[in-house]
Protein backbone atom coordinates (compact mmCIF):
# COMPACT_ATOMS: atom_id res chain seq x y z
CA UNK A 1 0.00 0.00 0.00
CA UNK A 2 1.39 3.39 -0.99
CA UNK A 3 0.75 6.77 0.59
CA UNK A 4 -1.60 7.68 -2.25
CA UNK A 5 -3.79 4.69 -1.43
CA UNK A 6 -3.86 5.48 2.31
CA UNK A 7 -7.55 6.16 3.15
CA UNK A 8 -7.07 8.12 6.38
CA UNK A 9 -6.26 11.81 6.72
CA UNK A 10 -2.75 12.76 8.06
CA UNK A 11 -2.57 13.08 11.82
CA UNK A 12 0.13 13.90 14.41
CA UNK A 13 1.96 10.63 13.82
CA UNK A 14 2.48 11.42 10.15
CA UNK A 15 4.26 14.75 10.87
CA UNK A 16 8.07 14.69 10.73
CA UNK A 17 9.71 14.33 14.13
CA UNK A 18 11.91 16.98 15.72
CA UNK A 19 15.48 15.85 16.49
CA UNK A 20 14.87 16.36 20.21
CA UNK A 21 11.81 14.15 20.33
CA UNK A 22 12.08 10.68 21.84
CA UNK A 23 13.15 7.99 19.41
CA UNK A 24 11.12 5.01 18.46
CA UNK A 25 12.80 1.84 19.70
CA UNK A 26 12.12 0.20 16.34
CA UNK A 27 14.06 2.79 14.32
CA UNK A 28 17.65 2.10 13.24
CA UNK A 29 20.29 3.21 15.76
CA UNK A 30 22.58 6.14 15.01
CA UNK A 31 25.87 5.26 13.35
CA UNK A 32 29.10 5.56 15.30
CA UNK A 33 30.31 8.31 12.98
CA UNK A 34 27.29 10.51 13.70
CA UNK A 35 28.10 10.26 17.41
CA UNK A 36 31.89 10.85 17.16
CA UNK A 37 32.38 13.45 14.41
CA UNK A 38 32.00 16.47 16.77
CA UNK A 39 34.79 15.11 18.99
CA UNK A 40 37.01 14.39 16.00
CA UNK A 41 36.43 17.91 14.75
CA UNK A 42 37.50 19.38 18.09
CA UNK A 43 40.52 17.10 18.50
CA UNK A 44 41.86 17.30 14.94
CA UNK A 45 40.58 20.31 13.05
CA UNK A 46 40.92 22.88 15.85
CA UNK A 47 44.61 22.06 16.60
CA UNK A 48 45.45 22.12 12.89
CA UNK A 49 43.84 25.53 12.53
CA UNK A 50 45.65 26.78 15.64
CA UNK A 51 48.98 25.53 14.25
CA UNK A 52 48.40 27.29 10.93
CA UNK A 53 47.42 30.55 12.65
CA UNK A 54 50.45 30.51 14.97
CA UNK A 55 52.80 29.91 12.04
CA UNK A 56 51.22 32.71 10.05
CA UNK A 57 51.48 35.06 13.02
CA UNK A 58 55.13 34.12 13.56
CA UNK A 59 55.92 34.68 9.90
CA UNK A 60 54.32 38.12 9.84
CA UNK A 61 55.83 39.05 13.21
CA UNK A 62 59.37 38.56 11.90
CA UNK A 63 58.90 40.95 8.97
CA UNK A 64 60.30 44.46 9.49
CA UNK A 65 57.82 47.26 9.90
CA UNK A 66 58.45 50.02 7.38
CA UNK A 67 57.87 53.69 8.07
CA UNK A 68 57.52 54.05 11.79
CA UNK A 69 57.99 52.74 15.26
CA UNK A 70 58.34 48.98 15.31
CA UNK A 71 57.19 48.69 18.90
CA UNK A 72 60.72 48.48 20.31
CA UNK A 73 60.86 52.11 21.32
CA UNK A 74 63.39 52.93 18.60
CA UNK A 75 62.63 55.30 15.81
CA UNK A 76 64.44 55.63 12.54
CA UNK A 77 66.72 58.66 12.30
CA UNK A 78 65.71 61.52 10.07
CA UNK A 79 67.46 61.69 6.72
CA UNK A 80 68.60 65.28 7.41
CA UNK A 81 69.90 64.60 10.92
CA UNK A 82 73.63 64.81 11.57
CA UNK A 83 75.77 63.40 14.34
CA UNK A 84 77.40 66.74 15.20
CA UNK A 85 76.58 68.02 18.69
CA UNK A 86 74.73 71.30 19.12
CA UNK A 87 76.53 74.38 20.43
CA UNK A 88 77.55 74.00 24.06
CA UNK A 89 77.17 70.19 24.05
CA UNK A 90 80.05 67.80 24.39
CA UNK A 91 80.29 65.04 21.83
CA UNK A 92 79.21 61.61 23.04
CA UNK A 93 81.97 59.09 23.56
CA UNK A 94 82.12 56.61 20.75
CA UNK A 95 81.83 52.98 21.63
CA UNK A 96 85.15 51.21 21.24
CA UNK A 97 85.41 48.79 18.38
CA UNK A 98 86.50 45.37 19.56
CA UNK A 99 89.59 44.16 17.80
CA UNK A 100 89.62 40.49 16.92
CA UNK A 101 91.88 38.25 18.98
CA UNK A 102 95.21 37.58 17.32
CA UNK A 103 95.56 34.25 15.58
CA UNK A 104 98.19 31.76 16.70
CA UNK A 105 101.36 31.79 14.63
CA UNK A 106 102.18 28.16 13.83
CA UNK A 107 105.70 29.03 12.62
CA UNK A 108 106.76 30.09 16.13
CA UNK A 109 109.69 27.94 17.32
CA UNK A 110 108.57 25.34 19.87
CA UNK A 111 111.09 23.27 21.86
CA UNK A 112 109.77 20.16 23.60
CA UNK A 113 111.91 19.04 26.57
CA UNK A 114 111.65 15.56 28.06
CA UNK A 115 112.03 16.00 31.83
CA UNK A 116 110.14 12.79 32.69
CA UNK A 117 112.88 10.36 31.71
CA UNK A 118 110.46 8.43 29.45
CA UNK A 119 112.22 7.37 26.26
CA UNK A 120 110.73 8.99 23.14
CA UNK A 121 108.32 11.25 25.05
CA UNK A 122 109.61 14.49 23.52
CA UNK A 123 109.64 13.01 20.02
CA UNK A 124 106.06 11.70 20.22
CA UNK A 125 104.89 15.04 21.66
CA UNK A 126 106.69 16.88 18.85
CA UNK A 127 104.89 14.66 16.33
CA UNK A 128 101.55 15.61 17.96
CA UNK A 129 102.39 19.31 17.56
CA UNK A 130 103.55 18.82 13.97
CA UNK A 131 100.29 17.01 13.18
CA UNK A 132 98.40 19.98 14.67
CA UNK A 133 100.14 22.30 12.15
CA UNK A 134 103.20 23.63 14.01
CA UNK A 135 106.16 23.83 11.62
CA UNK A 136 109.19 24.65 13.83
CA UNK A 137 109.18 21.95 16.53
CA UNK A 138 112.40 20.61 18.02
CA UNK A 139 113.14 18.27 20.94
CA UNK A 140 115.58 17.98 23.80
CA UNK A 141 116.15 16.69 27.32
CA UNK A 142 116.04 18.68 30.55
CA UNK A 143 116.08 18.13 34.28
CA UNK A 144 112.63 18.55 35.91
CA UNK A 145 114.05 20.43 38.89
CA UNK A 146 111.23 21.28 41.28
CA UNK A 147 108.46 20.97 38.67
CA UNK A 148 105.62 18.55 39.50
CA UNK A 149 103.44 19.22 36.45
CA UNK A 150 104.22 19.80 32.79
CA UNK A 151 104.50 23.49 31.81
CA UNK A 152 104.35 25.55 28.61
CA UNK A 153 106.64 28.61 28.80
CA UNK A 154 106.43 31.54 26.38
CA UNK A 155 108.81 34.43 25.88
CA UNK A 156 106.50 37.45 25.32
CA UNK A 157 102.84 38.48 25.28
CA UNK A 158 102.65 38.38 21.48
CA UNK A 159 103.37 34.63 21.63
CA UNK A 160 100.79 33.89 24.37
CA UNK A 161 98.00 32.93 21.95
CA UNK A 162 100.28 30.40 20.26
CA UNK A 163 101.47 29.08 23.66
CA UNK A 164 97.83 28.63 24.72
CA UNK A 165 97.20 26.61 21.55
CA UNK A 166 100.26 24.42 22.29
CA UNK A 167 98.99 23.81 25.83
CA UNK A 168 95.49 23.04 24.59
CA UNK A 169 96.82 20.64 21.94
CA UNK A 170 98.88 18.76 24.51
CA UNK A 171 96.40 18.96 27.40
CA UNK A 172 98.72 20.97 29.64
CA UNK A 173 97.03 23.28 32.15
CA UNK A 174 99.94 25.56 33.12
CA UNK A 175 101.07 28.29 30.70
CA UNK A 176 103.66 30.71 32.09
CA UNK A 177 105.47 33.82 30.81
CA UNK A 178 109.21 33.30 31.28
CA UNK A 179 111.87 34.70 28.96
CA UNK A 180 114.54 32.67 30.79
CA UNK A 181 112.74 29.34 30.23
CA UNK A 182 111.62 30.11 26.63
CA UNK A 183 114.24 32.36 25.03
CA UNK A 184 113.41 31.32 21.47
CA UNK A 185 109.59 31.50 21.60
CA UNK A 186 107.86 28.57 23.32
CA UNK A 187 109.25 25.77 25.48
CA UNK A 188 107.33 22.75 26.68
CA UNK A 189 108.73 20.95 29.73
CA UNK A 190 107.18 17.49 30.08
CA UNK A 191 107.30 16.11 33.62
CA UNK A 192 104.68 13.45 32.82
CA UNK A 193 103.26 12.06 29.61
CA UNK A 194 100.43 14.31 28.37
trRosetta pair geometry for C-beta under 8 A, 3 or more apart (Angstrom, degrees):
i j d omega theta_ij theta_ji phi_ij phi_ji
1 5 5.1 -122 -159 84 81 122
1 6 6.7 103 153 -75 113 69
2 5 5.1 88 55 13 74 100
2 6 7.5 -108 105 -28 43 84
3 6 5.4 -30 -154 -4 42 122
8 11 7.5 -31 142 -18 115 107
10 14 4.2 -112 -152 72 89 149
10 15 7.4 104 164 -54 115 68
11 14 5.8 103 50 7 51 102
12 15 5.8 -41 -158 12 42 117
17 21 4.7 -117 -172 54 101 140
18 21 4.8 111 59 -23 79 102
23 27 5.8 -107 -179 48 99 129
24 27 4.6 97 69 -18 95 103
30 34 4.8 -109 -180 76 104 128
30 35 5.9 111 117 -48 124 97
31 34 4.9 97 59 2 82 100
31 35 7.5 -156 95 -1 47 86
32 35 5.8 -63 -156 40 38 108
32 36 6.0 10 158 -2 74 119
33 36 6.1 -72 -135 49 29 95
33 37 5.8 43 171 -46 70 103
34 37 6.7 -27 -127 6 23 113
36 39 5.4 -61 -163 43 62 111
36 40 5.8 61 143 -24 86 105
37 40 5.4 -54 -141 39 37 113
37 41 6.2 44 158 -25 68 102
38 41 5.6 -52 -150 33 32 114
38 42 6.6 28 154 -16 65 104
39 42 5.8 -55 -150 37 34 108
39 43 6.0 19 158 -8 68 113
40 43 6.0 -63 -138 47 28 102
40 44 5.6 -7 174 10 69 118
40 45 7.8 68 130 -10 66 95
41 44 6.8 -68 -125 51 17 87
41 45 4.9 -21 -161 22 61 127
41 46 7.2 76 145 -24 63 90
42 45 7.4 -19 -63 48 12 88
42 46 5.5 0 -157 -1 44 132
43 46 7.4 33 -32 37 6 102
43 47 7.2 -10 172 -3 38 115
44 47 6.7 -73 -156 39 20 100
44 48 6.4 12 159 -14 62 114
45 48 5.8 -61 -149 38 31 111
45 49 6.3 29 156 -17 67 107
46 49 5.8 -56 -147 38 30 110
46 50 6.3 32 155 -20 65 106
47 50 5.4 -53 -144 37 35 113
47 51 6.2 40 156 -23 67 103
48 51 5.7 -50 -148 33 31 113
48 52 6.5 30 154 -17 63 105
49 52 5.8 -55 -148 37 33 110
49 53 6.3 30 155 -17 66 108
50 53 5.8 -57 -146 39 30 110
50 54 6.3 29 157 -19 66 107
51 54 6.0 -56 -146 36 28 108
51 55 6.4 24 157 -14 63 108
52 55 6.0 -59 -149 39 29 109
52 56 6.3 28 155 -18 65 108
53 56 5.7 -55 -146 38 31 111
53 57 6.2 31 155 -18 65 107
54 57 5.7 -55 -146 38 31 111
54 58 6.2 31 154 -19 65 106
55 58 5.7 -52 -143 37 32 110
55 59 6.3 34 156 -21 64 105
56 59 5.7 -54 -147 34 31 112
56 60 6.4 18 159 -8 65 108
57 60 6.1 -62 -145 44 29 102
57 61 5.9 33 155 -27 66 111
58 61 5.6 -54 -140 34 29 114
58 62 6.7 26 161 -20 62 106
59 62 6.4 -62 -156 31 27 106
59 63 7.5 33 148 -29 59 100
60 63 5.8 -41 -157 14 43 117
64 70 7.0 -56 -160 -109 67 137
65 68 6.4 -62 137 65 112 85
65 69 7.8 -7 100 99 137 31
65 70 4.4 160 43 -111 119 83
65 71 7.5 92 9 -1 153 93
68 75 7.8 -48 -172 -131 40 85
68 76 8.0 -73 -80 8 6 108
69 72 7.7 -158 -179 40 78 59
69 73 7.5 24 -160 -96 113 14
69 74 7.5 152 -139 73 75 41
69 75 5.6 -43 -89 -92 83 81
70 74 7.0 -11 39 63 99 87
77 81 5.1 -111 176 54 103 139
78 81 4.2 108 62 -24 92 105
84 91 8.0 -57 -150 -100 46 105
85 89 3.9 -135 174 91 117 111
85 90 6.7 -75 176 103 175 12
85 91 4.9 -140 -18 -86 129 62
85 92 7.5 151 -75 -12 116 73
86 89 5.0 70 58 5 72 124
101 161 6.9 150 162 -111 101 134
102 158 7.5 -40 95 -153 171 69
102 161 5.3 -157 85 -6 94 159
103 161 7.1 157 145 134 12 146
104 108 7.9 -91 178 7 80 126
104 161 5.0 -145 -83 127 70 95
104 162 4.2 125 -152 -96 89 64
104 164 7.6 -130 -87 62 118 85
104 165 4.3 -3 -93 -8 162 151
105 108 4.9 96 93 -36 98 100
105 159 7.6 -74 43 -121 112 67
105 161 7.9 88 0 81 73 105
105 162 5.3 -52 45 -72 68 135
106 133 4.8 -59 -141 128 151 97
106 134 5.2 -138 -165 -103 84 48
106 135 5.9 82 132 -3 92 90
106 162 7.3 -175 -77 -132 37 111
107 135 5.3 -18 -107 53 64 118
107 136 5.8 64 -172 -9 53 117
108 134 7.7 -59 59 -141 74 100
108 136 6.7 -145 98 55 25 121
108 159 5.9 133 -143 -136 150 104
108 162 4.8 83 22 146 151 165
108 185 4.6 169 176 -172 92 136
108 186 5.9 68 131 -3 118 113
109 136 4.5 -73 -100 126 57 127
109 138 7.3 -6 -167 8 94 106
109 184 4.8 -53 91 139 138 109
109 185 4.2 139 60 23 80 141
109 186 7.0 176 95 34 54 75
110 129 6.0 -123 96 169 151 158
110 134 5.6 -15 17 180 139 146
110 136 6.4 126 17 92 71 74
110 137 4.8 -19 72 -107 103 74
110 138 7.5 165 88 26 53 62
110 166 6.1 173 -126 -109 138 140
110 185 6.6 -84 -69 101 47 119
110 186 4.6 -20 -109 79 75 111
110 187 7.6 164 -160 -90 55 26
110 188 6.6 25 -180 -11 99 108
111 137 7.9 160 -90 -158 26 52
111 138 5.2 -21 -112 71 72 92
111 139 7.3 149 -164 -102 64 17
111 140 6.1 -2 -179 14 108 116
111 182 7.8 179 39 -129 106 76
111 184 6.6 78 -21 59 120 124
111 185 7.9 128 -5 60 87 91
111 186 7.3 173 23 94 65 57
111 187 4.9 -17 66 -114 99 75
111 188 7.1 -172 91 26 50 70
112 122 4.6 154 117 -156 102 85
112 125 4.9 180 -166 96 149 118
112 126 4.9 -148 27 -67 144 87
112 129 7.1 -171 -54 1 131 142
112 137 6.5 21 -12 -173 111 98
112 138 7.3 -175 23 91 74 41
112 139 5.0 -29 69 -109 93 71
112 140 7.4 153 81 28 48 66
112 187 8.0 165 -85 -163 25 53
112 188 4.7 -13 -115 64 68 113
112 190 6.8 26 -177 -19 89 116
113 122 6.4 -43 -166 -105 10 127
113 139 7.6 147 -88 -166 31 57
113 140 5.1 -28 -105 79 75 88
113 141 6.5 94 -161 -153 78 12
113 142 3.8 8 180 6 134 122
113 187 6.4 17 -8 -177 113 99
113 188 6.6 180 24 87 70 55
113 189 4.9 -14 67 -109 115 63
113 190 6.6 -175 87 18 57 76
114 117 7.3 147 149 -49 99 19
114 118 6.8 -127 -163 56 115 69
114 121 4.7 126 -123 69 111 104
114 122 3.8 -98 -44 -36 101 107
114 139 7.1 27 -20 -175 100 103
114 140 7.4 -160 17 99 77 38
114 141 5.2 -37 62 -110 92 67
114 142 7.1 145 64 26 41 70
114 190 5.7 -25 -117 61 46 114
115 141 7.6 132 -78 -169 48 59
115 142 4.8 -39 -78 83 96 85
115 143 6.3 50 -136 147 98 12
115 144 3.9 127 160 -77 116 73
115 145 7.8 -45 -158 11 140 73
115 147 6.7 44 117 64 153 133
115 189 5.2 18 -3 -176 135 89
115 190 5.9 163 32 72 78 52
115 191 5.3 -29 89 -90 109 57
116 121 5.6 9 53 35 121 174
116 144 7.2 77 -75 -70 41 125
116 190 5.4 -57 -15 123 111 89
116 191 5.6 112 -77 174 86 24
116 192 5.7 124 -106 -95 132 25
116 193 6.6 -170 118 -47 175 63
118 121 4.1 78 82 -45 104 125
118 193 6.1 -25 46 -63 169 103
120 123 5.1 -60 -156 46 63 114
120 124 5.6 60 147 -22 89 103
121 124 6.2 -59 -145 38 27 104
121 125 6.2 24 157 -16 64 111
121 190 5.7 -158 139 110 124 149
121 193 5.9 -121 -130 -98 115 83
122 125 5.7 -59 -146 41 30 111
122 126 6.2 33 154 -22 65 106
122 139 3.9 123 138 -154 118 113
122 140 6.7 -147 -166 44 163 29
122 141 7.2 -123 -19 -76 149 58
122 190 6.6 -169 -83 25 70 134
123 126 5.6 -52 -146 35 30 112
123 127 6.6 34 152 -21 63 102
123 139 5.6 -27 -75 -70 58 169
124 127 5.5 -48 -151 32 35 115
124 128 6.8 42 148 -23 63 99
125 128 5.5 -47 -154 29 37 115
125 129 6.7 34 150 -15 66 102
125 139 7.9 127 64 -107 94 108
125 170 6.4 32 -153 -120 104 122
125 188 6.9 -145 144 109 139 143
125 190 6.2 -158 -38 -63 164 148
125 194 6.5 96 -111 16 111 122
126 129 5.7 -53 -150 38 36 109
126 130 6.2 37 151 -20 67 106
126 137 4.6 157 -154 141 90 123
126 138 7.2 -43 -123 161 138 5
126 139 5.1 -86 -40 -62 143 106
127 130 5.5 -52 -143 38 33 112
127 131 6.2 35 155 -20 65 105
128 131 5.8 -56 -150 36 28 111
128 132 6.5 26 150 -18 62 108
128 169 6.7 153 140 150 103 106
128 170 6.6 109 107 -96 139 78
128 194 7.9 -123 56 69 168 133
129 132 5.5 -56 -149 37 35 112
129 134 4.3 -26 159 39 95 135
129 137 4.8 143 92 -98 127 151
129 166 6.6 8 -119 -132 119 87
129 169 6.3 102 -104 114 67 146
129 170 7.3 -16 -69 -59 93 105
130 133 7.9 154 -178 14 29 9
130 134 6.0 -83 -88 68 38 80
130 135 7.6 85 -129 -101 74 31
130 137 5.5 -119 -62 33 86 139
132 165 7.9 169 147 155 134 101
132 169 4.8 -9 -94 -136 169 141
134 137 5.1 79 115 -49 118 112
134 166 7.4 52 -71 -97 146 93
136 185 7.9 56 98 49 128 163
142 189 6.1 -73 76 -126 140 98
144 147 4.9 -118 -179 56 81 99
144 189 7.4 134 -121 167 61 114
144 191 5.1 88 -132 -116 122 93
147 150 7.7 69 159 -95 128 24
147 151 6.3 -109 -138 -6 132 119
147 189 6.3 -141 -84 122 179 133
147 191 5.1 -146 119 -72 109 135
148 191 6.5 138 161 145 15 164
149 172 7.9 138 154 -153 98 86
149 173 7.2 -36 162 51 142 101
149 174 5.8 111 105 0 122 133
149 191 6.0 171 173 47 9 137
149 192 7.4 -43 -136 15 48 109
150 170 7.6 -105 127 132 144 128
150 172 4.9 -96 104 -120 110 115
150 174 7.2 168 95 44 51 104
150 188 7.2 13 178 180 106 84
150 189 6.3 -175 -151 94 63 61
150 190 5.0 -2 -118 -125 118 47
150 191 5.0 -151 -68 24 61 81
150 192 6.0 -108 -35 42 104 71
150 194 6.4 -69 42 -77 168 89
151 172 7.0 156 -113 176 14 131
151 174 4.7 -49 -114 99 76 118
151 175 7.6 154 -168 -95 68 26
151 176 5.9 -14 -173 14 117 116
151 181 7.9 -17 110 151 126 154
151 188 7.6 -179 91 -150 46 47
151 189 5.1 7 54 52 86 104
151 191 7.8 51 -4 -14 78 110
152 163 5.3 153 140 -173 119 92
152 166 5.4 154 -139 96 142 114
152 167 4.4 -120 9 -72 150 97
152 170 7.5 145 -66 49 121 131
152 172 5.4 129 -26 95 104 141
152 174 6.9 162 25 97 70 62
152 175 4.8 -19 71 -111 105 74
152 176 7.3 151 81 23 52 66
152 186 6.6 -10 -175 -169 94 102
152 187 7.5 164 -157 85 48 47
152 188 5.3 -15 -106 -104 74 77
153 163 7.6 -90 114 -138 18 134
153 176 5.5 -30 -106 74 68 87
153 177 7.6 96 -159 -142 68 11
153 178 4.6 -56 -150 52 116 106
153 181 4.0 -108 -144 105 171 115
153 182 3.8 -175 115 -33 101 115
153 186 6.9 158 84 -156 56 51
153 187 4.5 -3 56 58 107 95
153 188 7.7 -163 23 -75 71 31
153 189 7.1 43 -9 -8 107 104
154 159 4.6 -170 -172 103 116 110
154 160 5.7 157 92 -91 159 50
154 162 7.4 139 -120 74 132 87
154 163 3.6 -81 -60 -61 132 151
154 175 6.9 15 -5 -178 112 93
154 176 7.6 169 22 86 72 39
154 177 6.0 -43 70 -107 84 57
154 178 7.6 101 53 36 38 60
154 182 5.4 -70 -123 86 13 161
154 185 7.2 -36 -144 159 70 47
154 186 5.2 -15 -102 -103 76 78
155 159 5.8 47 48 32 78 150
155 177 7.8 52 176 -156 6 70
155 178 7.7 -53 -100 86 44 41
155 179 5.1 68 -150 -115 75 65
155 182 4.6 -129 -56 106 78 96
155 183 6.3 89 -106 -135 126 17
155 184 7.2 -170 -45 62 145 18
155 185 5.8 -76 6 -111 123 15
155 186 7.4 -108 -7 -63 86 43
156 159 5.4 90 60 10 70 102
156 160 7.9 -98 109 -33 44 81
156 177 7.6 58 -115 -146 16 105
156 179 7.3 44 -61 -89 71 97
157 160 5.4 -20 -157 -17 46 121
157 177 7.3 -4 -72 -112 64 134
159 162 5.3 -59 -169 46 65 112
159 163 5.7 69 133 -27 85 104
159 185 5.8 -175 -134 -162 150 69
159 186 6.2 -161 163 -59 127 93
160 163 5.4 -56 -144 38 33 112
160 164 6.2 38 156 -23 67 102
160 175 7.5 101 -153 148 78 128
160 177 7.3 -30 -90 -81 103 100
161 164 5.7 -49 -150 32 30 113
161 165 6.7 31 150 -18 61 104
162 165 5.6 -53 -153 34 36 113
162 166 6.6 40 148 -21 66 100
162 185 7.9 -39 96 174 139 104
162 186 6.4 -120 113 -49 106 142
163 166 5.5 -48 -149 32 36 114
163 167 6.4 35 152 -17 66 104
163 175 5.4 129 135 -157 109 117
163 186 5.1 -177 -95 -116 85 118
164 167 5.7 -54 -148 39 32 111
164 168 6.2 32 153 -19 66 107
164 175 5.9 5 -90 -110 61 173
165 168 5.6 -52 -142 38 32 112
165 169 6.2 36 155 -23 64 106
166 169 5.8 -56 -149 35 28 112
166 170 6.4 4 160 1 64 112
166 172 7.8 -14 121 41 78 122
166 186 5.8 144 -10 166 162 150
166 188 6.4 -133 156 -71 128 121
167 170 6.3 -69 -143 49 27 96
167 171 7.9 -112 168 63 56 8
167 172 4.4 -98 -145 72 78 92
167 173 7.2 133 179 -78 118 6
167 174 7.6 -149 -133 70 133 33
167 175 4.8 -84 -42 -70 156 111
168 171 7.6 33 -171 -72 27 35
170 188 6.8 102 -2 -147 170 144
170 194 4.5 -73 175 -144 87 169
171 194 4.9 140 58 -179 102 103
172 175 7.4 114 109 -63 102 76
172 188 7.2 -176 -14 -145 164 103
172 194 6.2 -65 -57 -113 85 119
176 181 7.5 30 93 58 112 144
178 181 4.0 28 110 28 128 107
178 182 6.0 102 81 13 77 91
179 182 6.9 -83 -131 65 24 69
179 183 6.3 58 172 -99 67 61
180 183 7.1 0 -144 -61 19 91
181 187 5.6 -133 145 58 79 139
181 189 7.5 -61 -176 -31 122 128
182 185 6.3 -84 168 85 103 30
182 186 5.6 -9 -155 -128 135 20
182 187 4.1 -150 -97 4 84 98
184 187 7.7 94 48 -58 86 93
190 193 7.2 38 179 -97 121 33
190 194 6.8 -86 -127 -33 110 91
